[in-house]
């Protein structure tokens, strides 16, 4: 057995889960099955496999940083629920 009932109880406590006796038994069995399956994957020879961080090749999706005119203040304030012509007005939060 890869995981004990005590370990499942500990993890449930950390996750603030209240499990019944039946749920504890079921979770212990399910987690043990999952960990046993992971052990089977460890049997594979992956020494010649290139490590990847993503299944598909991902390239930088950011645009190049170019200097441009900013949005004029009156346009930025046009859709504001409250403004005074100079800035947004928001409720005071203390």
ABEGO torsion letter per residue (X at the ends): XABBAAAAAAAAAAAGBBBBAAAAAAAAAAAAAAAAAAAAAAABBAAABBBBABABBBBBABBBBBBBBBBBAAAAAAABABBAGABBBBBBBX
